[in-house]
Amino acid sequence: MTTTAASSASHSHHLSPAFPGRAPWGTASKLRAWQQGAMDKYIREQPRDFLAVATPGAGKTTFALTLASWLLHHHVVQQVTVVAPTEHLKKQWAEAAARIGIKLDPEYSAGPLGKEYQGVAVTYAGVGVRPMLHRNRVEQRKTLVILDEIHHAGDSKSWGEACLEAFEPATRRLALTGTPFRSDTNPIPFVAYEEGNDGIRRSAADYTYGYGNALADHVVRPVIFLSYSGSMRWRTKAGDEIAARLGEPMTKDAVSQAWRTALDPRGEWMPSVLRAADKRLTEVRKGIPDAGALVIASDQDSARAYAKLIREITGNRATLVLSDDAGASDRIDEFSSNNDRWMVAVRMVSEGVDVPRLAVGVYATTISTPLFFAQAVGRFVRSRRRGETASVFLPTIPDLLTFANEMEVERDHALDKPKKEGEEDPYAESEKEMEEANKEQDEDTGEQEQFAFEALESEAVFDRVLYDGAEFGMQAHPGSEEEQDYLGIPGLLEPDQVQLLLQKRQARQIAHSRRKPDAEADLLELPAERRPVVSHKEMMELRKQLNTMVSAYVHQSGKPHGVIHTELRRVCGGPPSAEATAGQLRQRIAKVQEWATRMR
């Protein structure tokens, strides 16, 4: 294709007459800069395979359908096949395509396609059942295959193999994803992998538009994460009663059990967080009148219990979406178009389902994979007008806070395990761990336990706000003025205004704390940046690092280990190393380094 042709083709008046005056459903009236950039690159290079990675809410559907329209108009292809993760999504694709004059059959199952259609919308599961049916279709006519959220083609071996078998003869393949990384090493069909300097092969995107870029372009909303800690008490399967606070360094098992205790609808943690989230929703609705809220639940029993709690707290019914319910798709559509406040769902709203008015979320599931977290948060970031913000409520769990602080980090799918097995690295989770995370809490594992796990009691404490990689706030009781300071942040703000407002709120909290008598300080009164949430493994690493530093200083100074540790406690304050907090350990490490530097 000539440069002139490529240039002229990139303007909408050269597209087919069927192309609309405005982009489909919920997006801008013309192509966004990233969509136009991806179009220009595609038209210039004319690749057979193209992987576009764009953050949830950026407008992947609009880009894909614009490209489909161009390819159809220029007779590069004669038909389109869209492969989507769910039944609901394939219908959404067909509806969006119809708006720009491309008729896709979302009910196609076999046989010849009706003459009024230019293609089909199917699911990965559907392709997995009948790959040869789809292969025959793409062999008969020049076909563009759009693989939506293509990482799902790696979900099972059969799906990946079926996609390869079905679409290997396709004329063009466009792969789309908002979250290209997976927690396993299953290869994704039609994705190119390039080996890095570390010997690990990673997915190579042809065009990437990340959350950081989309935020700068006002295409997505900035996300304010509100984290809640609190005391938990539970009985283990061995019959032991354990008490702990969310956010304290614990073993992996203890973190999991404390987390399950927090999410138990019979405790006080969930009602407190739902009340706080509803207050936040009321504030957001002052600027975004139709704003909605979503609870993402672990299992169906919990989802029903949360919906009941919301009814008790607000007096209004919550829309309940259960994945095996025949009417689930219709209920999502209904909630998307009405003005109701709350929806509760089990997993199925975690990806791809567009309800643009969702602005407040409660992460009430124990799934701790970065992929699921990114998909879940992606439900709240779609921006409809400048200044909208999203608010997501989280338990104070180290992995979740890490994901929240790394929202803008770009990741690719690694096809190989690191040479050093990083089993504690949340981005190197094995398939087995992924399966464990996705098990319903009451699922029978087949193990004969003497006791069942039992959540005994829980309470919530407002812990911190995370925004743009920084942490703000001091701990506060639910319903307190201090908590309300953060729940009352306006729903319409520019990103830099959010940062400024959070800094002012924290400064006010600190000033108020200093005026109170010590006897009234019933919570840990330190700003969030001085209360790092660390994992059990990180605590072990910090203690090991301190001991290594002290050992080195022993040789340098000639003083015994015990003398140095005692001196560190005297200068820095705090308990012995085994009981010290992460902040105290870091302070002692810095002090030993300072002493060692002086002696050189």
C-alpha positions as CSV (number, residue, x, y, z in Angstrom):
1,M,0.0,0.0,0.0
2,T,1.3,3.5,-0.8
3,T,2.0,6.1,1.8
4,T,-0.8,8.3,0.3
5,A,-3.3,5.5,0.5
6,A,-2.3,4.7,4.1
7,S,-2.6,8.3,5.0
8,S,-6.0,8.9,3.4
9,A,-7.4,5.6,4.7
10,S,-6.8,6.7,8.2
11,H,-9.4,9.5,7.9
12,S,-13.0,8.5,8.6
13,H,-14.4,10.1,5.4
14,H,-12.5,7.4,3.4
15,L,-14.2,4.6,5.4
16,S,-17.3,2.8,4.2
17,P,-20.6,4.8,4.2
18,A,-21.7,2.4,6.9
19,F,-19.1,3.9,9.3
20,P,-20.9,6.1,11.8
21,G,-20.6,9.8,12.6
22,R,-19.7,8.7,16.1
23,A,-17.8,5.8,17.6
24,P,-19.8,2.9,19.1
25,W,-21.3,2.9,22.5
26,G,-19.8,4.8,25.3
27,T,-16.7,6.1,23.6
28,A,-15.6,9.4,22.1
29,S,-17.2,10.9,18.9
30,K,-14.0,10.4,16.9
31,L,-11.0,8.2,17.3
32,R,-8.8,8.8,20.3
33,A,-5.2,9.5,19.6
34,W,-4.1,6.0,20.6
35,Q,-6.8,4.4,18.5
36,Q,-5.7,6.5,15.5
37,G,-2.1,5.8,16.2
38,A,-2.8,2.0,16.3
39,M,-4.8,2.3,13.0
40,D,-2.0,4.2,11.3
41,K,0.6,1.6,12.3
42,Y,-1.7,-1.2,11.1
43,I,-2.5,0.4,7.8
44,R,1.2,1.2,7.2
45,E,2.5,-2.3,8.0
46,Q,-0.5,-4.5,7.0
47,P,0.5,-7.4,9.3
48,R,-1.3,-10.7,9.4
49,D,-1.1,-10.8,13.2
50,F,-1.5,-7.7,15.4
51,L,-1.5,-7.6,19.2
52,A,-3.0,-4.4,20.7
53,V,-2.6,-4.0,24.5
54,A,-4.8,-1.2,25.9
55,T,-5.8,-0.6,29.5
56,P,-9.5,-1.5,30.4
57,G,-11.8,1.4,29.5
58,A,-9.5,2.8,26.8
59,G,-11.7,1.8,23.9
60,K,-10.4,-1.5,22.4
61,T,-13.8,-2.3,20.9
62,T,-14.0,1.0,19.0
63,F,-10.4,0.5,17.6
64,A,-11.1,-3.1,16.5
65,L,-14.4,-2.3,14.8
66,T,-12.9,0.7,13.1
67,L,-10.2,-1.5,11.7
68,A,-12.7,-4.2,10.7
69,S,-14.7,-1.6,8.8
70,W,-11.6,-0.4,7.0
71,L,-10.5,-4.0,6.1
72,L,-14.0,-4.8,4.8
73,H,-14.3,-1.6,2.8
74,H,-10.9,-2.2,1.2
75,H,-11.8,-5.9,0.4
76,V,-8.8,-7.1,2.4
77,V,-11.3,-9.4,4.2
78,Q,-14.9,-10.5,3.4
79,Q,-16.1,-11.4,6.8
80,V,-15.4,-11.0,10.6
81,T,-15.3,-13.5,13.4
82,V,-15.2,-12.1,17.0
83,V,-14.1,-14.5,19.8
84,A,-15.0,-13.2,23.3
85,P,-14.6,-14.7,26.8
86,T,-18.3,-14.8,27.7
87,E,-21.8,-15.1,26.3
88,H,-22.6,-11.6,27.6
89,L,-19.5,-10.1,25.9
90,K,-20.2,-11.7,22.5
91,K,-23.7,-10.1,22.5
92,Q,-22.1,-6.7,23.4
93,W,-19.7,-7.1,20.5
94,A,-22.6,-7.8,18.1
95,E,-24.5,-4.8,19.4
96,A,-21.5,-2.5,19.1
97,A,-20.7,-3.8,15.6
98,A,-24.3,-3.2,14.5
99,R,-24.0,0.5,15.4
100,I,-21.4,0.9,12.7
101,G,-23.1,-1.2,10.1
102,I,-21.3,-4.5,10.6
103,K,-23.9,-7.2,11.3
104,L,-22.5,-10.1,13.4
105,D,-24.6,-13.1,14.5
106,P,-24.1,-13.7,18.2
107,E,-26.4,-16.8,18.1
108,Y,-24.4,-18.7,15.4
109,S,-23.9,-22.4,16.1
110,A,-23.5,-24.3,12.8
111,G,-24.4,-24.3,9.1
112,P,-24.5,-21.5,6.6
113,L,-24.6,-17.9,7.9
114,G,-27.6,-15.8,7.0
115,K,-27.0,-13.4,4.0
116,E,-27.7,-10.4,6.1
117,Y,-24.7,-11.1,8.3
118,Q,-21.0,-10.1,7.7
119,G,-19.7,-12.5,10.4
120,V,-20.2,-14.1,13.8
121,A,-19.5,-13.4,17.5
122,V,-18.6,-16.6,19.4
123,T,-16.9,-17.5,22.7
124,Y,-13.6,-19.3,23.4
125,A,-15.5,-22.1,24.9
126,G,-17.7,-22.4,21.7
127,V,-14.5,-22.5,19.5
128,G,-13.1,-25.2,21.9
129,V,-16.2,-27.4,21.3
130,R,-16.2,-27.1,17.4
131,P,-12.9,-25.8,16.1
132,M,-13.3,-27.4,12.6
133,L,-16.6,-25.6,12.1
134,H,-14.8,-22.3,12.4
135,R,-11.8,-23.4,10.4
136,N,-14.1,-24.3,7.5
137,R,-15.6,-20.9,7.6
138,V,-12.3,-19.0,7.6
139,E,-11.0,-21.2,4.8
140,Q,-14.0,-20.5,2.6
141,R,-13.8,-16.7,2.8
142,K,-11.1,-14.1,3.6
143,T,-11.7,-13.6,7.3
144,L,-10.6,-11.1,10.0
145,V,-10.6,-12.8,13.4
146,I,-10.8,-10.5,16.4
147,L,-9.6,-12.3,19.6
148,D,-10.9,-10.3,22.5
149,E,-9.0,-10.6,25.8
150,I,-6.7,-13.1,24.1
151,H,-5.0,-14.2,27.3
152,H,-8.2,-16.4,27.7
153,A,-6.9,-18.6,24.9
154,G,-4.3,-19.7,27.3
155,D,-6.8,-20.6,30.0
156,S,-6.9,-24.2,29.0
157,K,-4.8,-26.3,26.7
158,S,-7.9,-27.3,24.7
159,W,-9.0,-23.6,24.1
160,G,-5.5,-22.7,22.9
161,E,-5.2,-25.7,20.6
162,A,-8.8,-25.1,19.3
163,C,-8.0,-21.5,18.5
164,L,-4.8,-22.5,16.7
165,E,-6.7,-25.2,14.7
166,A,-9.7,-22.9,13.9
167,F,-8.0,-19.7,13.0
168,E,-4.6,-20.7,11.6
169,P,-5.9,-20.2,8.0
170,A,-7.4,-16.7,8.8
171,T,-6.4,-13.8,6.5
172,R,-5.9,-11.4,9.4
173,R,-5.9,-11.9,13.2
174,L,-6.3,-9.0,15.6
175,A,-5.6,-9.9,19.2
176,L,-6.8,-7.5,22.0
177,T,-6.1,-7.5,25.7
178,G,-6.1,-5.1,28.6
179,T,-4.1,-7.5,30.8
180,P,-1.5,-9.5,28.7
181,F,0.2,-11.0,31.7
182,R,-0.9,-14.4,33.0
183,S,0.1,-16.1,36.3
184,D,1.1,-19.3,34.4
185,T,3.3,-20.1,31.4
186,N,0.7,-21.4,29.0
187,P,1.5,-19.9,25.6
188,I,-1.1,-17.7,24.0
189,P,-1.9,-18.5,20.4
190,F,-0.9,-16.0,17.7
191,V,1.1,-13.9,20.1
192,A,4.8,-13.3,19.4
193,Y,7.3,-13.8,22.2
194,E,10.7,-12.2,22.3
195,E,13.6,-13.4,24.5
196,G,15.0,-10.8,26.9
197,N,18.5,-10.4,28.3
198,D,17.5,-12.6,31.2
199,G,16.7,-15.5,28.9
200,I,12.9,-15.2,29.6
201,R,10.5,-15.0,26.6
202,R,7.9,-12.3,27.0
203,S,4.9,-11.4,24.8
204,A,5.6,-8.6,22.3
205,A,2.7,-6.2,21.7
206,D,2.5,-4.3,18.3
207,Y,0.8,-1.4,20.0
208,T,0.6,-0.6,23.8
209,Y,-1.6,2.0,25.5
210,G,-1.1,1.6,29.3
211,Y,-3.1,3.0,32.2
212,G,-0.5,5.7,32.9
213,N,-0.8,7.0,29.3
214,A,-4.6,6.8,29.4
215,L,-4.7,8.6,32.7
216,A,-2.6,11.4,31.3
217,D,-4.9,11.6,28.3
218,H,-8.0,11.7,30.5
219,V,-9.3,8.6,28.8
220,V,-9.6,6.7,32.1
221,R,-10.4,7.8,35.7
222,P,-7.8,8.0,38.4
223,V,-8.4,5.4,41.1
224,I,-8.5,6.1,44.8
225,F,-8.0,3.0,46.8
226,L,-9.4,3.0,50.4
227,S,-7.9,0.3,52.5
228,Y,-9.4,-1.1,55.7
229,S,-7.6,-3.0,58.5
230,G,-9.0,-4.3,61.8
231,S,-8.9,-7.1,64.3
232,M,-9.8,-10.6,63.2
233,R,-10.4,-13.8,65.3
234,W,-11.0,-17.2,63.8
235,R,-10.8,-21.0,64.5
236,T,-8.4,-23.0,62.3
237,K,-9.1,-26.5,61.0
238,A,-6.9,-27.8,63.7
239,G,-9.2,-26.3,66.3
240,D,-6.9,-23.4,67.4
241,E,-8.3,-19.9,68.0
242,I,-6.1,-17.2,66.4
243,A,-6.4,-13.4,66.6
244,A,-4.6,-11.0,64.3
245,R,-4.8,-7.6,62.6
246,L,-5.1,-7.2,58.9
247,G,-1.8,-5.7,57.6
248,E,0.4,-7.2,60.2
249,P,3.2,-9.5,58.9
250,M,1.8,-13.0,58.9
251,T,2.5,-16.4,57.2
252,K,0.7,-16.9,53.9
253,D,-1.9,-19.2,55.6
254,A,-2.6,-16.7,58.3
255,V,-3.1,-13.9,55.8
256,S,-5.6,-16.1,53.9
257,Q,-7.5,-17.0,57.1
258,A,-7.6,-13.4,58.4
259,W,-8.8,-12.2,54.9
260,R,-11.6,-14.8,54.9
261,T,-12.6,-13.7,58.4
262,A,-12.8,-10.1,57.2
263,L,-15.1,-11.0,54.3
264,D,-17.4,-13.1,56.4
265,P,-20.8,-11.3,56.1
266,R,-21.6,-12.3,59.8
267,G,-18.8,-10.2,61.2
268,E,-18.6,-6.4,61.6
269,W,-15.8,-5.8,58.9
270,M,-18.0,-6.2,55.8
271,P,-21.0,-4.1,57.1
272,S,-18.6,-1.3,58.2
273,V,-16.9,-1.3,54.8
274,L,-20.2,-1.4,52.9
275,R,-21.5,1.5,55.0
276,A,-18.3,3.5,54.2
277,A,-18.6,2.6,50.4
278,D,-22.3,3.7,50.4
279,K,-21.3,7.0,52.0
280,R,-18.6,7.4,49.3
281,L,-21.2,6.6,46.6
282,T,-23.5,9.3,47.9
283,E,-20.6,11.8,47.7
284,V,-19.6,10.7,44.2
285,R,-23.2,11.1,43.1
286,K,-23.1,14.8,43.9
287,G,-20.8,15.1,40.8
288,I,-21.8,12.0,38.9
289,P,-25.6,11.6,39.5
290,D,-25.9,8.1,38.0
291,A,-22.8,6.7,39.6
292,G,-23.1,3.0,40.6
293,A,-21.3,0.7,43.0
294,L,-20.2,-2.9,42.6
295,V,-19.2,-5.6,45.2
296,I,-17.1,-8.4,43.7
297,A,-17.8,-11.4,45.8
298,S,-15.9,-14.7,46.2
299,D,-18.9,-17.1,46.0
300,Q,-22.7,-17.1,45.6
301,D,-23.6,-17.5,49.2
302,S,-21.4,-14.5,50.1
303,A,-22.9,-12.5,47.3
304,R,-26.4,-13.1,48.5
305,A,-25.4,-12.2,52.1
306,Y,-23.8,-9.0,50.9
307,A,-26.9,-8.0,48.9
308,K,-29.0,-8.6,52.0
309,L,-26.5,-6.4,54.0
310,I,-26.8,-3.6,51.4
311,R,-30.6,-3.7,51.7
312,E,-30.4,-3.4,55.5
313,I,-27.8,-0.5,55.3
314,T,-29.3,1.5,52.5
315,G,-33.0,0.5,52.4
316,N,-32.6,-0.2,48.7
317,R,-32.4,-3.5,46.8
318,A,-29.0,-4.4,45.2
319,T,-28.9,-6.1,41.7
320,L,-27.6,-9.6,42.3
321,V,-25.6,-11.2,39.4
322,L,-24.7,-14.9,39.7
323,S,-22.7,-16.5,36.9
324,D,-24.8,-19.6,36.5
325,D,-28.1,-17.6,36.4
326,A,-29.8,-17.6,33.0
327,G,-30.9,-13.9,33.5
328,A,-27.4,-12.6,34.6
329,S,-26.6,-11.0,31.3
330,D,-30.0,-9.2,31.2
331,R,-29.6,-8.0,34.8
332,I,-26.2,-6.4,33.9
333,D,-27.7,-4.6,30.9
334,E,-30.6,-3.4,33.1
335,F,-28.3,-2.1,35.8
336,S,-26.1,-0.4,33.1
337,S,-29.1,1.6,31.9
338,N,-31.0,2.4,35.1
339,N,-30.1,4.6,38.1
340,D,-29.9,1.9,40.9
341,R,-27.0,2.3,43.4
342,W,-25.6,-1.2,44.0
343,M,-24.8,-4.4,42.2
344,V,-23.3,-7.5,43.7
345,A,-21.6,-10.1,41.4
346,V,-19.5,-13.2,41.6
347,R,-16.5,-12.9,39.3
348,M,-18.3,-12.5,35.9
349,V,-18.2,-8.7,36.1
350,S,-14.4,-8.8,36.7
351,E,-13.6,-8.4,33.0
352,G,-14.9,-7.0,29.8
353,V,-18.5,-6.2,30.9
354,D,-19.0,-2.5,30.4
355,V,-21.1,-0.7,32.9
356,P,-19.5,2.8,32.4
357,R,-21.4,4.3,35.4
358,L,-19.6,2.1,37.9
359,A,-17.5,4.4,40.0
360,V,-17.3,2.7,43.4
361,G,-16.1,-0.8,44.1
362,V,-15.7,-3.2,47.0
363,Y,-13.1,-5.9,46.4
364,A,-14.7,-8.7,48.6
365,T,-13.0,-11.7,47.1
366,T,-9.9,-13.7,48.2
367,I,-8.5,-14.0,44.7
368,S,-5.0,-12.5,44.9
369,T,-3.6,-12.8,41.3
370,P,-2.4,-9.6,39.6
371,L,-4.4,-10.5,36.5
372,F,-7.8,-10.8,38.3
373,F,-7.0,-7.6,40.3
374,A,-6.3,-5.6,37.2
375,Q,-9.5,-6.9,35.5
376,A,-11.6,-6.1,38.6
377,V,-10.3,-2.6,38.9
378,G,-10.8,-2.2,35.2
379,R,-14.5,-2.2,35.8
380,F,-14.4,1.2,37.4
381,V,-11.9,3.2,35.3
382,R,-13.9,3.9,32.1
383,S,-14.2,7.7,31.9
384,R,-17.2,9.4,30.4
385,R,-16.2,13.0,31.1
386,R,-13.2,14.8,32.4
387,G,-12.7,14.9,36.2
388,E,-14.5,11.7,37.1
389,T,-12.7,9.6,39.8
390,A,-13.1,5.9,40.8
391,S,-13.0,4.6,44.4
392,V,-12.1,1.0,45.3
393,F,-12.4,-0.4,48.8
394,L,-9.8,-3.1,49.8
395,P,-8.8,-5.1,52.8
396,T,-5.3,-4.3,54.0
397,I,-3.6,-7.3,52.4
398,P,0.1,-6.9,51.3
399,D,-0.4,-8.3,47.8
400,L,-3.5,-6.1,47.1
401,L,-1.7,-3.0,48.3
402,T,1.2,-3.8,46.1
403,F,-1.0,-4.2,43.0
404,A,-2.8,-1.0,43.9
405,N,0.5,0.9,44.1
406,E,1.7,-0.6,40.8
407,M,-1.4,0.3,38.7
408,E,0.7,2.1,36.1
409,V,3.4,-0.7,35.7
410,E,3.3,-2.3,32.3
411,R,3.7,-6.1,32.2
412,D,4.0,-8.6,29.4
413,H,3.2,-12.3,29.6
414,A,6.3,-14.3,30.5
415,L,6.5,-17.7,28.8
416,D,9.3,-19.0,31.0
417,K,9.8,-19.3,34.7
418,P,12.7,-17.2,36.1
419,K,15.9,-19.2,36.5
420,K,15.6,-18.7,40.3
421,E,12.2,-20.0,41.3
422,G,10.4,-17.0,42.8
423,E,7.6,-18.9,44.5
424,E,6.8,-16.0,46.8
425,D,6.7,-13.6,43.9
426,P,3.0,-12.8,43.3
427,Y,3.7,-12.5,39.6
428,A,5.2,-16.0,39.4
429,E,2.3,-17.9,40.9
430,S,1.9,-21.5,39.7
431,E,-1.2,-22.9,38.1
432,K,-1.9,-24.8,41.4
433,E,-1.9,-21.5,43.4
434,M,-4.2,-19.9,40.7
435,E,-6.7,-22.8,41.1
436,E,-6.6,-22.5,44.9
437,A,-7.3,-18.7,44.7
438,N,-10.3,-19.4,42.5
439,K,-11.9,-22.1,44.7
440,E,-15.1,-21.1,46.4
441,Q,-14.6,-20.7,50.1
442,D,-16.9,-23.6,50.9
443,E,-15.7,-25.9,48.2
444,D,-15.0,-29.5,49.3
445,T,-11.3,-30.2,48.9
446,G,-11.8,-33.9,49.8
447,E,-9.7,-33.6,52.9
448,Q,-11.1,-34.9,56.1
449,E,-10.6,-32.2,58.7
450,Q,-11.3,-32.5,62.4
451,F,-12.8,-29.0,62.5
452,A,-14.1,-26.7,59.8
453,F,-12.5,-23.2,59.5
454,E,-14.7,-20.7,61.3
455,A,-14.6,-17.0,61.3
456,L,-15.5,-15.9,64.9
457,E,-15.4,-12.1,64.9
458,S,-14.1,-9.1,62.9
459,E,-14.0,-5.3,63.2
460,A,-13.0,-2.7,60.6
461,V,-10.6,0.2,61.0
462,F,-10.0,2.8,58.2
463,D,-6.3,2.3,57.4
464,R,-5.1,4.4,54.5
465,V,-5.7,5.8,51.0
466,L,-3.5,4.8,48.1
467,Y,-3.3,7.0,45.1
468,D,-0.8,7.3,42.3
469,G,1.8,5.1,44.1
470,A,1.6,7.2,47.4
471,E,-0.1,6.4,50.7
472,F,-2.1,8.9,52.9
473,G,-4.1,8.9,56.1
474,M,-3.9,7.8,59.7
475,Q,-6.0,5.0,61.2
476,A,-9.6,5.9,62.2
477,H,-12.7,4.2,63.4
478,P,-15.6,3.7,61.0
479,G,-18.0,6.6,61.2
480,S,-15.4,9.0,62.6
481,E,-14.7,12.5,61.3
482,E,-11.3,11.3,60.2
483,E,-12.8,8.6,58.0
484,Q,-15.4,11.0,56.6
485,D,-12.5,13.3,55.6
486,Y,-11.5,10.8,53.0
487,L,-15.0,9.4,52.1
488,G,-16.1,13.0,51.4
489,I,-13.5,13.8,48.7
490,P,-15.5,15.1,45.7
491,G,-16.2,12.7,42.9
492,L,-15.2,15.2,40.2
493,L,-11.5,16.2,40.4
494,E,-8.5,16.5,38.2
495,P,-5.7,13.9,39.1
496,D,-3.4,16.6,40.6
497,Q,-6.3,18.0,42.6
498,V,-6.8,14.5,44.2
499,Q,-3.2,14.4,45.2
500,L,-3.3,17.9,46.8
501,L,-6.6,17.2,48.6
502,L,-5.2,13.9,50.1
503,Q,-2.1,15.7,51.3
504,K,-4.3,18.4,53.0
505,R,-6.5,15.8,54.6
506,Q,-3.5,14.0,56.1
507,A,-1.9,17.2,57.3
508,R,-5.2,18.0,59.1
509,Q,-5.4,14.6,60.6
510,I,-1.8,14.8,61.9
511,A,-2.5,18.3,63.4
512,H,-5.7,17.0,65.1
513,S,-3.8,14.0,66.5
514,R,-1.1,16.2,68.1
515,R,-3.7,18.2,69.9
516,K,-5.2,15.1,71.6
517,P,-4.0,13.8,75.0
518,D,-2.0,10.6,74.7
519,A,-4.7,8.8,76.7
520,E,-7.2,9.3,73.9
521,A,-5.0,7.8,71.2
522,D,-6.6,4.4,70.9
523,L,-5.4,3.7,67.4
524,L,-1.9,3.7,65.9
525,E,-1.5,7.4,65.1
526,L,1.2,7.5,62.4
527,P,0.7,8.6,58.8
528,A,0.4,5.7,56.3
529,E,3.9,6.2,54.7
530,R,5.3,5.5,58.2
531,R,3.2,2.3,58.6
532,P,4.4,0.1,55.7
533,V,2.3,-3.0,55.1
534,V,4.7,-5.8,54.5
535,S,4.5,-9.6,54.1
536,H,5.9,-12.2,56.4
537,K,8.6,-12.9,53.8
538,E,9.6,-9.2,53.7
539,M,9.9,-9.1,57.5
540,M,12.2,-12.1,57.4
541,E,14.3,-10.4,54.7
542,L,14.5,-7.2,56.7
543,R,15.7,-9.1,59.8
544,K,18.2,-11.0,57.7
545,Q,19.5,-7.8,56.2
546,L,19.8,-6.2,59.6
547,N,21.7,-9.2,61.0
548,T,24.0,-9.2,57.9
549,M,24.7,-5.5,58.4
550,V,25.4,-5.9,62.1
551,S,27.8,-8.9,61.4
552,A,29.7,-6.7,58.9
553,Y,29.9,-3.9,61.5
554,V,31.1,-6.4,64.2
555,H,34.3,-7.1,62.1
556,Q,34.7,-3.3,61.4
557,S,34.2,-2.1,65.0
558,G,35.3,-5.1,67.1
559,K,32.2,-4.8,69.2
560,P,30.1,-7.9,70.0
561,H,26.7,-8.5,68.2
562,G,24.7,-8.0,71.4
563,V,26.3,-4.7,72.1
564,I,25.5,-3.3,68.6
565,H,21.9,-4.5,68.8
566,T,21.4,-2.9,72.2
567,E,23.0,0.4,71.0
568,L,20.6,0.4,67.9
569,R,17.6,-0.1,70.2
570,R,18.8,2.7,72.4
571,V,19.3,5.2,69.5
572,C,16.4,4.2,67.4
573,G,13.9,3.0,70.0
574,G,11.6,0.0,69.8
575,P,11.6,-3.6,70.9
576,P,14.1,-6.4,70.1
577,S,14.5,-7.3,66.4
578,A,12.1,-10.3,66.6
579,E,9.3,-8.0,67.6
580,A,10.2,-4.8,65.7
581,T,8.1,-3.4,62.9
582,A,9.3,-3.1,59.3
583,G,9.8,0.7,59.8
584,Q,11.9,0.1,63.0
585,L,14.0,-2.5,61.2
586,R,14.6,-0.2,58.2
587,Q,15.6,2.6,60.6
588,R,18.2,0.3,62.3
589,I,19.6,-0.8,59.0
590,A,20.1,2.8,57.9
591,K,21.7,3.6,61.3
592,V,24.2,0.7,61.0
593,Q,25.0,1.9,57.5
594,E,25.6,5.4,58.8
595,W,28.0,4.1,61.5
596,A,29.9,1.9,59.0
597,T,30.3,4.8,56.6
598,R,31.8,7.0,59.4
599,M,34.4,4.4,60.2
600,R,35.8,4.2,56.7
